[in-house]
Amino acid sequence: MRRWIVALGLLVEFVVPSHAQETDSAADRGRRAMTETGFLKPAWSDAAFLRAGSLWKEGAPDPEEDRADYTRAFTHRYGLHPAPFENDGLPMGLKRGVLADGTKRGIQIDCLVCHGGSIGGTSYVGLGNTQLNLKALLNELTLADRRALPPSTFVLNSSRGTVNAGMVAAVLLSVRNTDLSFRYFPLPMGTNLPEMDVPPWWHMARKATMYYDGRTDARSVRSSMQFLLGEKTLEQFKDLEPTFRDILAYFKSLKPPPYPFAVDRARAERGRVVFKENCARCHGTYGPDGVYPNKIVELDVIGTDPARAHGLGLPLVKHYNATWFGEDYPVNEKMTGYQAPPLDGIWATAPYLHNGSVPTLAALLDSSQRPTRFKRPPSTGFEHYDTVNVGWKHEVVPEGPLPSSTTPFEASFIFDSSRFGLGNQGHTFGDALSDEERAAVIEYLKTL
C-alpha cells in the first residue's frame, strides 16, 4: 500500500530551489524551484528509462547507439516535450531523483509532466500538455523497472491530454488523518472525479479562486502542495511552504505566447464589440484596463458536463479543511458550478471546455459542429494547427468499435465524449450568433 501511495504522490511533483540570493524576486526563486532542482526520491531507476523502449511493439531506437534519437522517440511515445531549460537530457516532466546525500539517481515525474506543453515546436512552462499519455508512461516505466503494476481504483486517463489529478489528490488525502499522520486504511471520501483537461498556469494572475469549480482561494499556497502527500510529513510541509509561495508567485508571473499568425484587425475589432456584448460579463475584458469578474456559473446555466462539479465529495472537502491544508484558505463547502476562465492565450489552449471535449473555438461557439469522437493530432506542431477555426485539426472517428488493426498507441489519440465526465454539451451561448459574428469573435480571441 505505501509503495502505491508514494507512486501516486509523484504524479504531480514539486521541487525545492537551489541556494538563491536574497535579492532574487519570489518569481525568480519559484522559477528555479520549478525547473532546476528535485529533492524527492526517484520513482524509477535510470535503467527503466532506457529499457522502456523494449516494451513498444512499434520498436524503438537503441538508446546505447543513439541516445538523442531514443529520447525523441520516448518523448513522442508518451506525449512529452523538450525542456526549455537544462534538464539532464530528459524531456520536460521528468526529473533526476536526488538522494539524501545529494547524489542524483533514477528519475521521477514532476509537475511539468502535465503543466508543461508545446505548440509550434516551442515548449512552455505552464501550458497544459494536450499530448500526454500519463497512464502509459507510468505503467511502462514501472514494467521496465521489472516491478508489478500498482492497483488502479479510478481512470487516470482514457486518451491523450486528459488526466485525473483530482482523484490522485483524493486518494492521497484519504490515507492521512487530520494531523497528516498516515492511516492503514483509507477514509471514505465520497468522491468520484473524472479525467479533465489541464488549464494554463498563466491564468492564475487574474483569478481570485481556482480549480474548475472555483471553490478554492487562489491565494492558497498549501493547496498546490497536496500532491506531496505520498511522502512528506507535516513538518516537511511546513518547511516547504515558503518555496511553494515562491512557486505561486512564479505561476502569476507567466504570460501566454502571442498568436503567431496574421490577424484580420478590422474583423477582430468587430469581434471585440460582439464579445463585449455577449461574453465579457463572464469572461472579462482585456487590454490595459481589462477586468476579470471571476464569475462561477451555475450548472443549469452553463450546461456543461456536471461530473467534475458533482464529483467532489463533501466528506473530502470537510476532511481537507480539518487538516493543515485548509487552515488558511478552506475549500468552500458549497458547490455552484464552473468558473468561467480568463481567455488570455486561448488560441494556444485547445481543446476546449474543462474536459477538453471540443477541438476548436469554432465548435465551441457552434455546438452543432462538435464531434462525438475525434482523433487528436500526432503532435502540437503548427502543421496540425487550424488557423481558421482556431484549435487542432482533427479527424472525426465514427461511433462503434475501432478497426481491429488499431494499435493501443493509435487508440490513445482518440477522444470519446461519451465517456464519464467527458461530455461535450453545454456552453451554447455562441449558437445564437450569426456565422459572421462567430468568425469575428474568433478573430478577436486570437489577439488575447
C-alpha positions as CSV (number, residue, x, y, z in Angstrom):
1,M,0.0,0.0,0.0
2,R,2.7,2.5,0.9
3,R,4.5,2.0,-2.4
4,W,1.3,2.6,-4.2
5,I,0.6,5.8,-2.3
6,V,4.2,7.1,-2.9
7,A,3.8,6.4,-6.6
8,L,0.6,8.3,-6.8
9,G,2.2,11.2,-4.9
10,L,4.8,11.6,-7.7
11,L,2.2,12.1,-10.4
12,V,2.3,15.8,-9.9
13,E,5.5,16.7,-8.2
14,F,7.1,19.8,-7.0
15,V,10.7,20.7,-6.3
16,V,12.7,23.0,-4.0
17,P,15.2,25.6,-5.1
18,S,18.9,25.6,-5.1
19,H,20.6,28.3,-3.0
20,A,19.3,31.7,-4.1
21,Q,20.5,35.2,-3.4
22,E,18.1,37.2,-1.1
23,T,17.9,39.9,-3.8
24,D,16.1,37.5,-6.2
25,S,12.4,38.1,-6.7
26,A,9.9,35.5,-5.4
27,A,9.0,34.7,-9.1
28,D,12.7,34.0,-9.9
29,R,13.1,31.8,-6.9
30,G,9.9,30.0,-7.9
31,R,11.1,29.5,-11.5
32,R,14.3,27.8,-10.2
33,A,12.2,25.7,-7.8
34,M,10.1,24.6,-10.7
35,T,12.8,23.9,-13.2
36,E,16.2,23.2,-11.6
37,T,16.2,21.0,-8.6
38,G,14.4,18.0,-7.3
39,F,14.6,16.8,-3.7
40,L,12.4,13.7,-3.9
41,K,13.4,10.1,-4.1
42,P,13.4,8.6,-7.5
43,A,10.4,6.7,-8.6
44,W,12.2,4.6,-11.2
45,S,15.8,3.6,-12.0
46,D,17.9,5.1,-14.8
47,A,17.7,1.7,-16.4
48,A,13.9,1.9,-16.6
49,F,14.1,4.9,-18.8
50,L,16.4,3.1,-21.2
51,R,14.5,-0.2,-21.1
52,A,11.0,1.3,-21.7
53,G,11.5,1.1,-25.5
54,S,11.8,-2.6,-25.4
55,L,8.1,-2.7,-24.5
56,W,7.0,-0.9,-27.6
57,K,5.5,-3.1,-30.3
58,E,6.4,-0.5,-32.8
59,G,10.1,-0.8,-31.8
60,A,12.4,1.9,-30.5
61,P,15.9,3.2,-31.4
62,D,18.8,1.6,-29.5
63,P,19.5,4.0,-26.6
64,E,23.1,2.8,-26.4
65,E,23.7,3.7,-30.1
66,D,21.8,7.0,-30.3
67,R,20.6,8.4,-27.0
68,A,19.2,11.6,-28.6
69,D,17.1,9.6,-31.1
70,Y,15.9,7.3,-28.4
71,T,14.9,10.3,-26.2
72,R,13.0,11.8,-29.1
73,A,11.1,8.6,-29.6
74,F,10.4,8.3,-25.9
75,T,9.1,11.9,-25.9
76,H,6.7,11.2,-28.7
77,R,5.6,7.8,-27.3
78,Y,4.3,9.3,-24.1
79,G,3.4,12.8,-25.3
80,L,6.2,14.7,-23.5
81,H,8.1,17.8,-24.8
82,P,11.7,19.1,-24.9
83,A,12.6,21.0,-21.8
84,P,13.2,24.7,-22.4
85,F,15.7,24.7,-19.6
86,E,18.7,22.5,-18.6
87,N,17.2,19.1,-17.5
88,D,20.0,16.5,-17.6
89,G,19.0,15.5,-21.1
90,L,15.5,14.4,-20.0
91,P,12.2,15.7,-21.6
92,M,10.1,18.2,-19.6
93,G,8.1,16.5,-16.9
94,L,10.9,14.0,-15.9
95,K,13.5,14.9,-13.3
96,R,16.6,13.2,-11.9
97,G,15.9,11.8,-8.4
98,V,18.1,13.2,-5.7
99,L,19.1,11.1,-2.7
100,A,19.7,12.4,0.9
101,D,23.4,12.8,0.2
102,G,22.7,14.9,-2.9
103,T,23.5,12.1,-5.3
104,K,21.4,12.1,-8.5
105,R,20.0,8.7,-9.3
106,G,17.0,7.4,-11.2
107,I,14.1,9.5,-12.4
108,Q,10.8,10.9,-11.1
109,I,7.9,12.8,-12.6
110,D,7.5,16.5,-11.7
111,C,4.5,18.8,-12.2
112,L,5.6,19.8,-15.7
113,V,4.6,16.3,-17.0
114,C,1.0,17.8,-17.0
115,H,1.7,21.5,-16.9
116,G,4.5,21.7,-19.5
117,G,3.4,21.7,-23.1
118,S,4.5,22.8,-26.5
119,I,3.0,24.5,-29.5
120,G,4.6,25.1,-32.9
121,G,7.8,23.5,-31.8
122,T,8.3,25.7,-28.7
123,S,7.9,24.4,-25.2
124,Y,6.3,26.4,-22.5
125,V,6.2,26.0,-18.7
126,G,2.6,26.4,-17.7
127,L,0.9,25.3,-20.9
128,G,-1.3,22.3,-20.4
129,N,0.1,19.1,-22.0
130,T,-2.5,18.0,-24.6
131,Q,-0.3,15.1,-25.8
132,L,0.4,13.4,-22.5
133,N,-0.5,9.7,-22.1
134,L,0.2,9.5,-18.4
135,K,-1.1,6.0,-17.8
136,A,1.2,4.6,-20.5
137,L,4.2,6.5,-19.1
138,L,3.7,5.3,-15.5
139,N,2.8,1.7,-16.5
140,E,5.7,1.2,-18.9
141,L,8.3,2.8,-16.7
142,T,7.2,0.5,-13.9
143,L,7.3,-2.6,-16.1
144,A,10.6,-1.5,-17.5
145,D,11.8,-1.4,-13.8
146,R,10.7,-5.0,-13.5
147,R,8.1,-4.3,-10.9
148,A,4.4,-5.2,-10.8
149,L,1.9,-2.5,-11.6
150,P,0.1,-1.0,-8.6
151,P,-3.6,-1.5,-8.3
152,S,-5.8,1.1,-10.1
153,T,-9.0,2.3,-8.5
154,F,-10.0,5.0,-11.0
155,V,-9.5,6.1,-14.6
156,L,-6.3,8.1,-14.8
157,N,-6.8,8.9,-18.4
158,S,-8.6,7.3,-21.3
159,S,-6.9,9.3,-24.1
160,R,-4.0,11.7,-24.5
161,G,-4.2,15.1,-22.9
162,T,-6.7,14.3,-20.1
163,V,-5.6,13.5,-16.5
164,N,-7.4,12.7,-13.3
165,A,-5.3,14.7,-10.9
166,G,-8.3,15.3,-8.7
167,M,-8.7,11.6,-7.8
168,V,-4.9,11.4,-7.2
169,A,-5.3,14.1,-4.6
170,A,-8.4,12.5,-3.1
171,V,-6.6,9.1,-2.7
172,L,-3.6,10.7,-1.2
173,L,-5.6,12.6,1.4
174,S,-7.8,9.6,2.2
175,V,-4.8,7.8,3.8
176,R,-3.9,10.7,6.1
177,N,-5.5,11.6,9.4
178,T,-6.4,15.3,10.2
179,D,-2.9,15.7,11.8
180,L,-1.5,14.3,8.5
181,S,-0.2,11.1,10.1
182,F,-0.6,8.1,7.8
183,R,-3.5,5.7,8.1
184,Y,-3.5,2.0,7.4
185,F,-6.9,2.1,5.8
186,P,-8.3,4.9,3.6
187,L,-11.2,7.1,4.7
188,P,-14.3,7.1,2.6
189,M,-14.3,10.3,0.7
190,G,-17.5,10.1,-1.4
191,T,-15.5,11.4,-4.3
192,N,-15.8,10.3,-8.0
193,L,-13.9,12.8,-10.2
194,P,-13.4,12.4,-13.9
195,E,-10.3,13.0,-16.0
196,M,-10.0,16.6,-17.2
197,D,-8.1,18.9,-19.5
198,V,-5.1,20.8,-18.0
199,P,-5.6,24.6,-17.7
200,P,-2.8,27.0,-18.3
201,W,-0.9,28.5,-15.3
202,W,-0.8,32.0,-16.8
203,H,-4.5,32.4,-15.8
204,M,-3.5,32.4,-12.1
205,A,-2.6,36.0,-12.1
206,R,-6.2,37.1,-12.8
207,K,-8.1,34.6,-10.7
208,A,-9.4,35.1,-7.1
209,T,-10.5,31.5,-6.9
210,M,-9.0,28.5,-8.7
211,Y,-9.7,25.0,-10.0
212,Y,-12.6,24.4,-12.3
213,D,-15.3,24.7,-9.7
214,G,-13.8,27.9,-8.2
215,R,-14.1,26.7,-4.6
216,T,-10.5,27.3,-3.5
217,D,-9.0,30.7,-2.8
218,A,-6.3,31.4,-5.4
219,R,-4.0,32.8,-2.6
220,S,-3.8,29.3,-1.2
221,V,-0.2,28.1,-1.3
222,R,-0.9,24.8,0.5
223,S,-3.5,23.6,-2.0
224,S,-0.7,23.2,-4.5
225,M,1.3,21.1,-2.0
226,Q,-1.3,18.3,-1.6
227,F,0.3,16.2,-4.3
228,L,3.3,15.7,-2.0
229,L,1.1,13.7,0.4
230,G,2.6,10.4,-0.9
231,E,5.8,11.2,1.0
232,K,6.1,14.4,3.1
233,T,5.4,14.8,6.8
234,L,3.6,17.7,8.4
235,E,6.9,19.3,9.4
236,Q,8.3,18.8,6.0
237,F,5.2,20.5,4.5
238,K,5.7,23.5,6.8
239,D,9.4,23.7,5.8
240,L,8.5,23.7,2.1
241,E,5.7,26.3,2.3
242,P,8.0,29.3,1.6
243,T,9.2,27.6,-1.5
244,F,5.7,27.0,-2.7
245,R,4.9,30.6,-2.0
246,D,7.6,31.5,-4.5
247,I,6.2,28.9,-6.9
248,L,2.8,30.6,-6.7
249,A,4.5,33.9,-7.5
250,Y,6.1,32.3,-10.5
251,F,2.7,31.0,-11.7
252,K,1.4,34.5,-11.5
253,S,4.3,35.9,-13.5
254,L,3.8,33.7,-16.5
255,K,2.4,35.2,-19.8
256,P,0.8,33.5,-22.7
257,P,2.6,33.3,-26.1
258,P,1.2,35.8,-28.6
259,Y,-0.7,34.4,-31.6
260,P,2.0,33.8,-34.3
261,F,-0.1,34.1,-37.5
262,A,-1.7,37.0,-39.3
263,V,-4.8,38.6,-37.8
264,D,-7.6,40.5,-39.7
265,R,-7.6,43.6,-37.5
266,A,-10.8,45.0,-38.9
267,R,-12.7,41.8,-38.3
268,A,-11.1,41.4,-34.9
269,E,-12.4,44.9,-33.9
270,R,-15.9,43.9,-34.9
271,G,-15.4,40.7,-32.9
272,R,-14.4,42.7,-29.9
273,V,-17.7,44.5,-29.9
274,V,-19.6,41.2,-30.2
275,F,-17.5,39.7,-27.5
276,K,-18.2,42.7,-25.1
277,E,-21.9,42.4,-25.7
278,N,-22.2,38.6,-25.3
279,C,-19.1,37.2,-23.5
280,A,-17.5,39.8,-21.3
281,R,-19.8,39.5,-18.3
282,C,-18.5,36.0,-17.6
283,H,-15.0,36.0,-19.2
284,G,-14.0,39.6,-18.6
285,T,-12.4,42.4,-20.7
286,Y,-8.9,42.6,-22.0
287,G,-6.2,45.2,-22.6
288,P,-4.6,47.7,-20.2
289,D,-7.9,48.4,-18.4
290,G,-9.2,44.8,-18.6
291,V,-11.3,43.4,-15.7
292,Y,-11.9,39.8,-14.9
293,P,-15.1,39.2,-12.9
294,N,-14.2,35.8,-11.5
295,K,-17.7,34.5,-12.1
296,I,-18.8,31.0,-11.2
297,V,-21.6,30.0,-13.4
298,E,-24.4,27.7,-12.2
299,L,-24.6,24.2,-13.7
300,D,-28.1,24.7,-15.2
301,V,-26.8,27.9,-16.9
302,I,-23.6,26.6,-18.3
303,G,-24.9,23.2,-19.1
304,T,-21.5,21.5,-19.5
305,D,-20.7,18.0,-18.2
306,P,-21.5,18.1,-14.5
307,A,-19.4,15.2,-13.3
308,R,-16.4,17.3,-12.1
309,A,-18.7,19.7,-10.2
310,H,-20.7,16.9,-8.6
311,G,-17.8,14.6,-8.1
312,L,-16.0,16.4,-5.3
313,G,-17.5,14.7,-2.2
314,L,-18.4,16.7,0.9
315,P,-16.5,14.3,3.2
316,L,-13.3,15.0,1.2
317,V,-13.9,18.8,1.5
318,K,-14.5,18.6,5.2
319,H,-11.5,16.3,5.8
320,Y,-9.3,18.6,3.7
321,N,-10.5,21.7,5.7
322,A,-9.8,19.9,9.0
323,T,-6.1,19.5,8.1
324,W,-3.2,21.9,7.9
325,F,-4.0,22.4,4.2
326,G,-7.3,24.0,4.9
327,E,-6.3,26.2,7.9
328,D,-5.6,29.3,5.9
329,Y,-7.9,29.1,2.9
330,P,-10.6,26.3,3.4
331,V,-12.4,24.9,0.4
332,N,-15.9,26.3,0.0
333,E,-18.3,23.5,1.0
334,K,-21.0,24.8,-1.4
335,M,-20.9,23.7,-5.0
336,T,-22.2,26.3,-7.5
337,G,-20.9,25.2,-10.9
338,Y,-17.9,26.0,-13.0
339,Q,-15.7,29.1,-13.1
340,A,-15.7,31.0,-16.4
341,P,-11.9,31.2,-17.1
342,P,-9.9,34.1,-18.3
343,L,-9.2,33.8,-22.0
344,D,-5.6,35.1,-22.3
345,G,-3.7,33.0,-24.8
346,I,-6.8,31.0,-25.6
347,W,-5.5,30.3,-29.1
348,A,-2.8,28.0,-27.6
349,T,-5.0,26.1,-25.2
350,A,-7.2,23.9,-27.4
351,P,-9.0,21.6,-27.0
352,Y,-11.7,23.5,-25.1
353,L,-14.1,23.2,-22.1
354,H,-12.9,21.9,-18.8
355,N,-12.6,18.3,-20.1
356,G,-11.0,19.0,-23.5
357,S,-14.1,17.7,-25.4
358,V,-14.2,20.5,-28.1
359,P,-11.3,20.6,-30.5
360,T,-11.7,24.2,-31.9
361,L,-13.1,27.6,-31.0
362,A,-15.5,27.4,-34.0
363,A,-17.0,24.2,-32.5
364,L,-17.2,25.8,-29.1
365,L,-19.2,28.7,-30.5
366,D,-21.4,26.4,-32.6
367,S,-22.4,23.3,-30.6
368,S,-23.8,21.6,-33.7
369,Q,-20.2,21.2,-35.0
370,R,-18.9,19.2,-32.1
371,P,-17.8,15.7,-32.9
372,T,-18.7,12.9,-30.5
373,R,-15.3,11.1,-31.1
374,F,-12.3,12.7,-32.7
375,K,-8.6,11.9,-33.2
376,R,-6.2,14.4,-31.8
377,P,-3.2,15.3,-33.9
378,P,0.1,13.3,-33.6
379,S,1.9,16.4,-32.4
380,T,1.4,20.1,-31.5
381,G,3.3,21.3,-34.5
382,F,1.8,24.1,-36.5
383,E,1.2,21.8,-39.4
384,H,-1.7,20.4,-37.3
385,Y,-3.0,23.8,-36.2
386,D,-6.2,25.2,-37.7
387,T,-5.9,28.9,-38.1
388,V,-9.4,29.4,-39.3
389,N,-11.4,27.5,-36.7
390,V,-8.6,28.1,-34.1
391,G,-7.6,24.8,-32.4
392,W,-6.4,21.5,-33.6
393,K,-7.1,19.9,-37.0
394,H,-8.8,16.6,-36.1
395,E,-10.3,13.5,-37.7
396,V,-13.8,12.6,-36.8
397,V,-14.0,9.0,-35.6
398,P,-17.3,7.2,-36.3
399,E,-19.1,5.6,-33.4
400,G,-18.8,1.9,-32.9
401,P,-15.9,-0.5,-32.5
402,L,-12.5,0.6,-33.8
403,P,-10.9,-1.4,-36.6
404,S,-9.1,-4.5,-35.3
405,S,-5.9,-3.2,-36.8
406,T,-5.9,-0.2,-34.4
407,T,-2.9,-0.3,-32.0
408,P,-3.1,0.9,-28.4
409,F,-0.8,3.7,-29.4
410,E,-3.1,4.8,-32.2
411,A,-6.2,4.4,-30.0
412,S,-4.6,6.7,-27.3
413,F,-5.2,9.7,-29.7
414,I,-8.9,9.2,-29.8
415,F,-11.1,11.3,-27.5
416,D,-14.5,9.9,-26.8
417,S,-17.1,12.4,-25.4
418,S,-19.5,9.6,-24.4
419,R,-17.2,8.5,-21.6
420,F,-17.9,9.5,-17.9
421,G,-17.2,13.2,-17.4
422,L,-16.1,13.9,-21.0
423,G,-19.4,15.1,-22.4
424,N,-19.2,17.9,-25.0
425,Q,-22.6,19.5,-24.2
426,G,-23.3,23.0,-22.8
427,H,-21.8,26.4,-23.3
428,T,-24.3,27.0,-26.2
429,F,-24.2,30.8,-25.9
430,G,-22.5,31.1,-29.3
431,D,-25.2,29.3,-31.1
432,A,-27.3,32.4,-31.3
433,L,-24.6,34.3,-33.2
434,S,-24.5,34.6,-36.9
435,D,-21.7,33.0,-38.9
436,E,-20.0,36.3,-39.4
437,E,-20.3,37.2,-35.7
438,R,-18.8,33.9,-34.7
439,A,-15.9,34.4,-37.2
440,A,-15.3,37.9,-35.9
441,V,-15.3,36.8,-32.2
442,I,-12.8,34.0,-33.1
443,E,-10.6,36.6,-34.9
444,Y,-10.7,38.8,-31.7
445,L,-9.8,35.9,-29.5
446,K,-6.6,35.4,-31.4
447,T,-5.5,38.8,-30.1
448,L,-5.8,38.0,-26.4
